[in-house]
Every structure is written in C-alpha cells, then in structure tokens.
Amino acid sequence: PPLPDHALTLQAVPRAAHHLGPPLLRALPPSPLPRPPRALSAHAAALPHALLLLRSLPSPATNDLNAALRGLAASPHPARSLLLLAGRLLPSPSPPRPRLDALSLSFALKASARCSDGPATLQLHALVLRLGCTADVRLITTLVDSYAKCDDLASARKVFDEMTVRDVASWNALLAGLAQGTEPTLALKLFHRLVGSFRELPPREAPNEVTMVAALSACAQIGSLWDGLYVHEFVRKMGVSGNVRVCNALIDMYSKCGSLARALEVFHSIKREDRTLVSYNTAIQAISMHGHGGDALKLFDEMPTCIEPDEVTYIAVLCGCNHAGLVDDGLRVFHGMRVPPNVKHYGTVVDLLGRAGRLAEAYDTIKSMPFPADIVLWQTLLGASKMHGDVELAELAATKLAKLGSNVDGDYVLLSNVYASKARWADVGRVRDTMRSNDVRKVPGFSYTEISGVMHKFINGDKEHPRLQEIYRALEEIMSRIGELGYEPETSNVLHDIGEEEKQYALSYHSEKLAIAFGLIATPPGETLRVIKNLRICGDCHVVAKLISKAYGRVIIIRDRARFHRFEDGQCSCSDYW
C-alpha cells in the first residue's frame, strides 16, 4: 500500500514507486527527502522525487498533478509533461485521475510550445473547449503563444481574434509569435494598430516593455530602420528606454538594420553595472556582423569578471574573427573556451579556416570533433572548397551531404560552381540534370531597399517595378560613370557556358544593382542607401557598390545572408575579405 507523505524517505521510495523503473531510481540522492507540502515541489533537481510522491498518493489532487506538470514543462524534457497529462507516467492500475483545470492545461500548453508540438497544441485546444475554459484570459493567451511557437500563426491569429477580453499579455503573445515567425510585417501592422488606439485602450491592454521588444524584433527581422526609429520614439514616450531588455532589443534592431553607430550608442547608454550577459552578447554580435572583428575581441576582453561568457558569447566572438580574417585570434578564443564547444562553434572554426584557404585544417577539424558532423558543417566545407577551387574536397563534401540526405539547392549550386570555375561544363550539366531529376530548384536572388518607410523588392533582371524605365536609365548612367573609374565587369562571376557579352548583360541586372540604382533616384543626394539581399553578394556587385560609393558620394550598406558591407568612398568595411 502507498505510504503517507510524511513517511516517504529514501528507504521507503522503492516500495512507494515500484512502477517507475530503474532510470528514476538511479537518479535518487543518497539522503532522505525533505517533507513535501501537499502541492508537490517540482524543482528541476527534485523532479524524480516529485513524480515518486505523485505516484504514491492514493487520490492525487489537482494541485498535486499541476505541480508535477509545471515542473516537467519547465524541465529539459518538457514532452514528459504531456505524457503525464495523458496518464502515461502514472502507475498501472492507475489511482483515480485528478480533475484537470485551467492551470493543468496552461502548463501542458507551455510544454507543447517548448516542444513545438502543433498536434499536441491542437488537442489541448480541444480540451480547453471541452472543459469550458474559454473565458480564462490567461489560458487563452497561453494557447495563442503555443500556436505561435508551433509556427501555426493562422490558428494563433484566429484564437486571438475570437477573444472577447484581451490584456497586454494577449497582444504580446501574438506580436512575438508573428515577429519571430514568418510574419514580421504583420507584427508591425498589429503594433501600429495597438499604438494607434493606445489612448483608448483599457489599462490592462496598454503596451509595455515586452510589447516594445516584440516590435523591435519584427523591425530587426525585415531590416526596417524607418519602423525601428518609430518604435524607439514610442519607447521614449512610454518611459521604458532605461529597461535593459528593451535596450538589448534596440541594439539588435539597429545592428540588423545597418546602423551600428546607433546600436553601440544604446549599448554605451546602459550603465556598466546594469549590463547583462545578453547586452554584451548582442553588442559583440552586432560588431562582428559589421566586420569589426578586432573591436569584437576588445569588447569580449572588457567583459566584467562577474559575467561569465556562454555559448552565444563565443559564437559571436568567433564570427567576428571569421568575418575579419583573424584566424589565429579565432583559434585562440576557440581553444580557450570555458564552456564545452558545440557543433556551431566547430562550424564557425571550419568556416574561419576555410575562408583563409586552410582547407586541410578545416577538414581535420571536422574529423576531430567528438560528435558526428551535421549537414551545415559539410555545407561550410563545400562553400570553402568553392571559394578556393578545390574540386576534390568539394566532391567529398557533396558526397557526405548526399549520404546525410541533404537535398537543398545550395549544395548543387556550390558544386556546380566549382566545376564551372574550372570550365568543366560536362560536370556542370551532370549536376544540373541531378537537380532536375530530384526536383530541386535554385532560390532566386532578390533584394530590398527601404525608401520613406516603404520596402521595394527587386529580383534579378526585374521587369515589374513601376519605375522600371527610370531605374534602367539610371543603371546605364551608373555603368558609364564607374567605367570612367576603371570598372570592368567580373564575368568570372557568371558561371554559365555563354558568351562574354551575355555574361556582362547577366551581371548588369543583379537585384542589388537595381536596388542601388533605385535608391539613387528616389533619395536626396548624400542620403545613406540600405539594401538587404537574401544571398551572398557576388564579387562584381561588390566592386560596383564600392565604385558607386565613390562616384556618387554615398554610403551604401548591404546586408547579405551572412554579414554587413559598408561601402564609403570606394572602400568596403570588409576590406574585400568575405
């Protein structure tokens, strides 16, 4: 028979929990358990004990179940909270099941959100309806959050729209879900709607610092400096500009919108004693993304001893070394890590060595890892092989990727480009035939530029923009002016078996060139041009951007897939190393 709560010591555990099995018993400490309250304690270290106690109770109360659900939902294995709710962690034959309430469902929804388990969230939604808990604002807010974190934004919006009563947490859950998911533009529209009705909103719906963080995250996602400045102004009006979380979000937003100076200004505005690990990580990452590896190392070295660097810190510093070509410094940081390196740290080191042409060392690093290399690592090595024209290593990396089941366009394109750079057109044709047979299509290049708060999108050889004729005339003038500065098209960047003239034509209408040309005719002289590209900038566009910055006296900031390039007076912040 189950023992009473007060009698459950280490000696009594095996009798009280004979259904739990060896793993949980092995986790028990060699000392008696403290006397628990009726609502079970479920701290992470005591979770095995809490589950033992729950299983020993003849008639567990709802509070007992909820304490265990809460602990499991916040544990490293949140899926066990869902198993417990389903009764699969209870003994068999099971004692009478405790009645579920709104808290039970709330903890389970938090678990399904952490697991990104959409089907579980849907089933829990059905339970919410079945138990008649739809009037519980906090529970429905958790449901919105769970749908959003499971990437089911349509359901999150539907649940939000059906809420008869909302509070600021409801707005924040949807805003954060949209901003961090695939709908950052919609998140900003929702934020503007919220701000527009700010004075009419009841106090419970008034935006707070969490709202600001979500809105700033959306601005960072799409690279909209215009919206970011608007949100920052609202932050000042709300009086939360001193909030460290908001400051961290501002640093991230400004850096990803291409304004490193504003990002660092916010960082330095935080009192030194108020800066958190996230503050330093965000600032180091911002500096690294803009190519200032030496400054990133300096800030890393200036971190106070009371703040211990974590995995993210080291990734940020290593990225800075990578973008600046500081190979020896990067290796020094890697070998001096005070946390166990994970696959991302190894991947950054492989990229660091690969970009520097030390391909053999990069391959040896992969072979020396204490865990198997993932797809991203082999893609990194393939990219480095393409950069330095190492066909043999590129073929090896491509073979590894095929064995791992990778079937993305980038793998084929990189290998094809390696062959094309060596004029091995038969091999190029073979790779492209494989792409067609596997129904893999190359992601087209496109670029955005923001003019007066409006995002304008361009694709390679764009024919859709309403000011197309003006843009093409401007592009012809640009080519003429930079030609006077010595520009010659780098046709080696066109990896197709076509004539020289066709290659020059293909280069002329890359999406970033069109975006820059539009920026020149749509903004006053001297204004900084900002362009966002979905792929890595090509060598010819890099040369053209440098020459345009000199010929027109403009600062041009291009954010590509991996980093920022700041062009000014004919020079780039990357020092032609990217």
C-alpha positions in Angstrom: 0.0 0.0 0.0 1.2 3.6 -0.6 2.9 5.3 2.3 1.7 8.5 3.8 3.5 11.7 2.6 5.5 12.2 5.8 6.9 8.6 5.7 8.4 8.8 2.2 12.1 8.7 2.8 14.8 7.2 0.7 14.3 3.8 2.4 10.6 3.9 1.6 11.0 5.0 -2.1 11.4 1.6 -3.7 8.1 0.4 -2.1 6.3 3.6 -2.9 7.5 3.8 -6.6 7.9 0.3 -7.8 6.3 1.2 -11.2 8.8 4.0 -12.0 11.5 1.7 -13.2 15.3 1.8 -12.9 16.2 5.2 -14.5 14.3 7.3 -12.0 15.5 5.2 -9.1 19.1 5.7 -10.2 18.6 9.5 -10.1 17.8 9.5 -6.4 20.3 11.1 -4.0 21.7 9.2 -1.1 19.9 11.2 1.5 16.3 11.4 2.8 13.8 13.6 1.0 12.5 16.6 2.8 8.9 16.6 3.9 6.9 18.0 1.0 3.8 20.1 1.1 0.5 18.7 -0.2 1.1 20.6 -3.5 4.2 18.8 -4.7 7.5 20.6 -5.0 8.7 20.2 -8.6 12.1 22.0 -8.9 14.2 20.5 -11.7 16.6 18.7 -9.3 13.7 17.2 -7.3 11.5 16.2 -10.3 12.2 12.4 -9.9 11.1 12.7 -6.2 8.0 14.7 -7.1 6.9 12.1 -9.5 7.6 9.3 -7.0 5.4 11.2 -4.5 2.6 11.7 -7.1 2.6 8.1 -7.9 2.4 7.1 -4.2 -0.7 9.1 -3.5 -3.9 7.1 -3.3 -6.0 10.0 -4.6 -3.8 12.8 -6.1 -5.4 16.2 -6.0 -5.5 18.6 -8.9 -2.8 20.7 -7.2 -0.5 17.7 -6.9 -0.8 17.0 -10.7 -0.4 20.7 -11.6 2.8 21.0 -9.5 4.3 18.0 -11.4 3.0 19.3 -14.8 4.6 22.7 -14.1 7.9 21.2 -13.1 8.1 18.9 -16.2 7.0 21.7 -18.6 10.0 23.8 -17.4 12.4 20.9 -17.3 14.9 19.9 -20.0 12.3 17.3 -21.2 9.0 19.2 -21.5 7.4 16.4 -23.5 7.1 14.4 -20.3 4.6 17.0 -19.1 2.3 15.9 -22.0 2.9 12.3 -21.1 1.9 12.9 -17.5 -1.3 14.7 -18.6 -2.2 11.7 -20.8 -1.7 9.4 -17.8 1.3 7.6 -19.2 3.5 8.4 -16.3 1.1 7.2 -13.7 1.1 3.6 -12.2 -1.0 0.9 -13.7 -3.6 0.1 -12.4 -3.9 3.9 -12.0 -5.5 5.5 -9.0 -8.4 7.9 -9.6 -7.3 10.5 -12.1 -7.2 14.1 -10.7 -9.6 16.5 -12.3 -8.0 18.9 -14.9 -8.4 22.6 -14.6 -7.2 25.7 -16.4 -3.8 25.5 -14.8 -3.3 21.9 -15.9 -4.0 22.9 -19.5 -1.8 26.0 -19.2 1.2 24.1 -18.1 0.7 21.5 -20.8 0.4 24.2 -23.4 3.7 25.7 -22.2 5.2 22.2 -22.7 3.8 21.8 -26.2 5.1 25.3 -27.1 8.6 24.4 -25.9 8.4 21.1 -27.9 6.9 23.0 -31.0 4.3 20.2 -30.9 1.5 21.5 -33.1 -0.7 18.4 -32.9 -0.5 18.4 -29.1 -1.5 22.1 -29.0 -4.5 21.3 -31.2 -5.6 18.5 -28.9 -5.1 20.8 -25.8 -7.2 23.4 -27.6 -10.0 20.8 -27.9 -9.7 20.1 -24.2 -10.0 23.9 -23.4 -13.3 23.9 -25.3 -14.5 20.7 -23.8 -13.8 21.9 -20.2 -15.4 25.3 -20.9 -12.3 27.3 -20.1 -12.5 29.8 -23.0 -13.3 32.7 -20.7 -9.9 32.3 -18.9 -7.8 35.1 -20.5 -4.5 33.8 -19.2 -5.2 30.3 -20.5 -6.3 31.5 -24.0 -3.2 33.8 -24.1 -1.0 30.7 -23.4 -2.9 28.9 -26.2 -2.1 31.8 -28.6 1.5 31.6 -27.6 1.7 27.9 -28.1 0.2 28.0 -31.6 2.6 30.8 -32.5 5.6 28.9 -31.2 4.5 25.8 -33.2 4.5 28.0 -36.3 0.8 27.8 -36.7 0.3 31.6 -37.0 -3.1 31.3 -38.7 -4.5 29.4 -35.6 -2.8 31.9 -33.2 -4.5 34.8 -35.0 -7.9 33.1 -35.1 -7.8 32.4 -31.3 -6.7 35.9 -30.7 -9.5 37.4 -32.8 -12.1 35.3 -31.0 -11.0 36.5 -27.6 -13.8 38.7 -26.1 -11.4 40.1 -23.4 -7.7 40.7 -24.0 -4.9 42.0 -21.9 -1.4 43.2 -22.8 -0.1 39.7 -22.5 -2.5 38.5 -25.2 -1.2 41.2 -27.6 2.4 40.4 -26.7 1.9 36.7 -27.3 0.6 37.3 -30.8 3.1 40.1 -31.6 6.1 38.0 -30.5 4.8 35.0 -32.4 4.4 37.0 -35.6 7.7 38.9 -35.2 9.8 35.8 -34.5 7.9 33.7 -37.1 7.2 34.3 -40.7 5.0 37.4 -40.4 7.2 40.2 -39.0 5.5 42.7 -41.4 2.1 41.7 -40.0 3.5 42.1 -36.4 4.4 45.7 -37.2 0.9 46.4 -38.6 -0.5 45.0 -35.4 1.8 47.1 -33.3 0.8 50.3 -35.2 -2.9 49.3 -34.7 -2.2 48.9 -31.0 -0.3 52.2 -30.7 -3.0 54.0 -32.8 -5.6 53.1 -30.2 -3.3 53.5 -27.3 -5.1 56.3 -25.5 -8.5 54.5 -25.8 -7.2 51.2 -24.6 -8.1 50.0 -21.0 -5.0 49.8 -18.7 -4.8 46.0 -19.0 -4.2 46.3 -22.8 -1.7 49.2 -22.6 1.6 48.2 -24.3 4.6 47.6 -22.0 8.3 46.7 -22.4 7.5 43.2 -23.7 5.4 44.8 -26.5 8.4 47.0 -27.4 10.8 44.0 -27.5 8.4 42.1 -29.9 8.0 45.2 -32.2 11.8 45.8 -32.3 12.3 42.1 -33.1 10.0 42.5 -36.1 11.9 45.6 -37.3 15.2 43.6 -37.0 13.7 40.7 -39.0 12.8 42.7 -42.0 15.6 45.3 -41.6 13.3 48.3 -41.4 15.2 51.2 -39.9 12.2 53.5 -40.5 9.9 51.4 -38.3 12.7 50.8 -35.8 13.1 54.6 -35.3 9.4 54.9 -34.9 9.3 52.1 -32.2 12.3 53.7 -30.4 10.5 57.0 -30.3 7.5 55.3 -28.7 9.8 53.6 -26.2 10.9 57.1 -25.1 7.3 58.2 -24.8 6.5 55.1 -22.7 9.4 55.9 -20.4 11.0 52.4 -20.8 14.1 53.4 -22.6 16.1 52.6 -19.5 14.8 49.0 -19.4 17.7 46.7 -20.1 15.6 44.2 -22.1 14.4 47.0 -24.3 17.9 48.3 -24.7 19.2 44.9 -25.7 16.4 44.7 -28.3 17.3 48.2 -29.6 21.0 47.1 -30.0 19.9 44.1 -32.0 17.4 46.1 -34.1 19.8 48.9 -35.0 22.6 46.5 -35.9 20.4 44.4 -38.1 19.1 47.5 -39.8 22.6 48.5 -40.7 23.1 51.3 -38.1 26.0 50.0 -36.0 26.7 53.5 -34.6 23.1 53.8 -33.1 23.4 50.2 -31.7 26.6 51.0 -29.9 25.2 54.3 -28.7 22.4 52.4 -27.0 24.9 49.8 -25.5 27.0 52.6 -24.0 23.9 54.3 -22.6 23.3 51.3 -20.3 25.1 51.7 -17.0 28.0 49.3 -16.7 26.6 47.7 -13.6 23.2 47.2 -15.3 24.6 45.4 -18.4 23.7 41.7 -18.6 25.2 38.9 -20.5 22.6 39.4 -23.2 23.7 43.0 -23.5 27.3 42.0 -24.2 26.3 39.1 -26.5 24.1 41.4 -28.6 26.7 44.1 -28.8 29.6 41.7 -29.7 27.4 40.1 -32.3 26.5 43.5 -33.8 30.1 44.5 -34.1 31.0 41.1 -35.6 28.2 41.2 -38.2 29.6 44.5 -39.4 33.1 43.1 -39.9 34.9 44.7 -37.0 36.5 41.6 -35.5 39.2 43.4 -33.6 36.6 45.6 -31.8 34.5 42.4 -31.0 37.6 40.8 -29.4 38.2 44.0 -27.4 34.7 44.2 -26.0 34.9 40.4 -25.2 38.1 41.0 -23.2 36.4 44.0 -21.4 33.5 41.9 -20.1 33.5 42.1 -16.3 34.6 39.0 -14.5 31.2 38.7 -12.7 29.6 38.0 -16.1 30.6 34.5 -17.4 30.5 34.1 -21.2 28.2 31.4 -22.5 27.9 29.5 -25.8 26.4 32.5 -27.6 29.2 34.8 -26.5 31.8 32.5 -28.1 29.8 32.2 -31.3 29.6 36.0 -31.5 33.4 36.4 -31.0 34.3 33.6 -33.4 32.0 35.1 -36.0 33.8 38.4 -35.6 37.2 36.7 -36.1 35.7 34.9 -39.1 34.5 38.0 -40.9 37.7 39.9 -40.3 40.1 37.0 -41.2 41.6 36.9 -37.7 42.4 33.2 -37.9 45.0 33.0 -35.0 42.8 35.1 -32.7 39.8 32.9 -33.5 41.7 29.7 -32.8 43.0 31.2 -29.5 39.4 32.0 -28.4 38.2 28.5 -29.5 40.9 26.7 -27.6 40.4 28.9 -24.5 36.6 28.4 -24.3 35.3 27.9 -20.7 32.2 26.1 -21.9 32.1 22.8 -23.9 32.1 23.7 -27.6 29.1 22.6 -29.6 28.6 21.9 -33.3 28.1 25.7 -34.0 31.5 26.6 -32.5 33.2 23.9 -34.6 31.3 25.1 -37.7 32.5 28.6 -37.2 36.1 27.4 -36.8 35.7 25.3 -40.0 34.4 28.5 -41.8 37.2 30.6 -40.3 39.9 28.2 -41.6 38.1 27.6 -44.9 37.8 31.3 -45.8 41.5 31.7 -45.1 42.4 28.9 -47.5 43.5 26.4 -44.8 41.2 23.7 -46.2 43.2 20.8 -44.9 43.0 22.1 -41.3 39.3 22.8 -41.8 38.7 19.2 -42.8 40.9 17.9 -39.9 38.8 20.0 -37.5 35.6 18.2 -38.8 37.3 14.8 -38.4 38.5 15.6 -34.8 35.0 16.6 -33.5 33.7 14.5 -30.6 30.3 14.2 -32.4 29.3 13.5 -36.0 29.4 16.4 -38.4 26.0 17.7 -39.4 24.8 19.0 -42.8 25.7 22.6 -42.1 29.3 21.7 -41.4 29.7 19.9 -44.7 28.0 22.7 -46.5 30.5 25.1 -44.9 33.4 23.0 -46.2 31.8 22.8 -49.6 31.5 26.6 -49.7 35.1 27.0 -48.7 36.1 24.5 -51.4 34.2 26.5 -54.0 35.8 29.7 -52.8 39.3 28.3 -53.3 38.5 26.0 -56.3 39.3 22.7 -54.6 37.4 20.2 -56.7 38.4 17.1 -54.8 37.4 18.4 -51.4 34.1 19.8 -52.9 33.2 16.4 -54.3 34.0 14.8 -50.9 31.8 17.3 -49.1 29.0 16.9 -51.6 29.1 13.1 -51.2 28.8 13.4 -47.4 25.8 15.8 -47.9 24.1 13.2 -50.1 24.6 10.5 -47.6 23.1 12.7 -44.9 20.0 13.2 -47.1 20.6 16.9 -47.8 18.7 17.9 -50.9 18.8 21.8 -50.9 19.6 23.9 -53.9 22.7 25.4 -52.3 24.6 22.1 -52.3 24.1 21.6 -56.0 24.8 25.2 -56.9 28.1 25.2 -55.0 29.3 22.0 -56.5 28.2 23.2 -60.0 30.0 26.5 -59.4 33.2 24.7 -58.5 33.1 22.7 -61.8 32.1 25.9 -63.7 35.1 27.8 -62.3 37.3 25.1 -63.9 35.3 25.1 -67.1 34.2 21.5 -66.6 30.9 22.1 -68.3 30.0 18.4 -68.7 30.2 18.1 -64.9 28.1 21.2 -64.5 25.5 19.7 -66.8 25.5 16.5 -64.8 24.9 18.4 -61.5 22.0 20.3 -63.1 20.5 17.2 -64.5 20.6 15.7 -61.0 18.9 18.8 -59.7 16.1 18.5 -62.2 15.6 14.8 -61.6 15.4 15.5 -57.8 13.0 18.4 -58.5 15.4 20.9 -56.7 15.1 24.5 -57.8 17.6 27.3 -57.3 16.4 30.0 -54.9 16.3 33.2 -57.0 18.3 36.2 -55.8 16.3 39.2 -54.6 17.0 42.5 -52.8 15.0 45.0 -50.7 15.6 48.7 -50.2 13.5 50.9 -47.9 12.5 54.3 -49.1 10.4 56.6 -46.9 9.2 53.6 -44.9 8.2 51.5 -47.9 10.0 48.4 -48.8 10.8 47.9 -52.5 11.7 44.4 -53.7 13.8 43.6 -56.8 14.7 40.3 -58.4 17.5 39.6 -60.9 16.5 41.2 -64.2 13.4 42.7 -62.6 10.6 43.8 -65.1 7.8 44.5 -62.6 8.8 47.7 -60.7 6.5 50.7 -61.6 9.6 52.9 -62.1 11.5 50.3 -64.1 12.4 52.6 -67.1 13.9 55.2 -64.8 15.8 52.5 -62.9 17.3 51.1 -66.1 18.3 54.5 -67.4 19.9 55.3 -64.0 21.8 51.9 -64.2 23.1 52.8 -67.7 24.4 56.1 -66.3 25.9 54.4 -63.3 27.8 51.9 -65.6 29.1 54.8 -67.6 30.3 56.8 -64.6 32.0 53.9 -62.8 33.5 52.9 -66.2 35.4 56.1 -66.0 36.9 54.9 -62.7 38.2 51.8 -64.3 35.3 49.3 -63.8 35.4 46.2 -65.9 32.7 43.5 -65.4 34.0 40.5 -63.5 32.4 37.9 -65.8 34.1 35.1 -63.9 31.1 35.5 -61.5 28.7 34.3 -64.2 29.2 30.6 -64.1 27.5 29.6 -67.3 28.8 28.4 -70.6 27.7 31.5 -72.5 29.4 34.3 -74.5 31.3 37.2 -72.8 28.6 39.8 -73.9 25.8 37.7 -72.5 27.7 37.4 -69.2 28.1 41.2 -69.0 24.4 41.6 -69.6 23.6 39.0 -66.9 25.8 40.8 -64.4 24.3 44.2 -65.1 20.8 43.5 -63.7 21.6 41.7 -60.4 18.9 42.6 -57.8 21.3 44.6 -55.6 22.4 46.8 -58.5 18.7 47.5 -59.3 18.0 48.4 -55.7 21.0 50.7 -55.5 20.0 52.4 -58.8 16.5 53.0 -57.5 17.9 54.3 -54.2 20.0 56.9 -56.1 16.9 58.3 -58.0 14.5 58.1 -55.1 16.5 59.7 -52.3 18.2 63.1 -51.9 21.9 63.4 -52.6 24.1 62.3 -49.7 21.5 60.0 -48.0 22.7 56.6 -47.0 21.4 53.7 -49.1 20.5 50.4 -47.4 19.9 47.2 -49.2 19.0 43.7 -47.9 19.9 40.7 -50.0 18.8 37.1 -49.5 22.0 35.6 -50.9 25.7 36.3 -50.6 26.7 39.4 -52.6 28.7 38.5 -55.7 32.2 39.8 -56.4 31.0 42.0 -59.3 28.3 43.7 -57.3 30.8 44.2 -54.5 33.1 46.1 -56.9 30.2 48.1 -58.4 29.0 49.1 -54.9 32.5 50.4 -54.0 32.7 52.4 -57.1 29.2 53.9 -56.8 30.0 55.0 -53.3 33.0 56.9 -54.7 31.4 58.2 -57.9 28.2 59.5 -56.1 29.5 60.3 -52.7 27.1 57.9 -51.0 27.3 55.5 -48.1 25.9 52.1 -49.2 25.1 49.5 -46.6 24.3 46.0 -47.9 23.1 43.2 -45.6 23.6 39.9 -47.3 23.0 36.3 -46.0 25.9 36.4 -43.5 27.0 39.9 -42.7 27.0 43.6 -43.5 29.1 45.5 -46.0 29.5 49.3 -45.6 30.7 51.0 -48.8 32.1 54.5 -48.5 34.5 56.5 -50.7 35.4 53.4 -52.8 36.2 51.2 -49.8 34.3 48.4 -48.0 34.3 47.6 -44.3 35.1 44.0 -45.1 38.4 45.0 -46.7 37.5 42.7 -49.5 37.5 39.6 -47.2 34.1 38.0 -47.0 
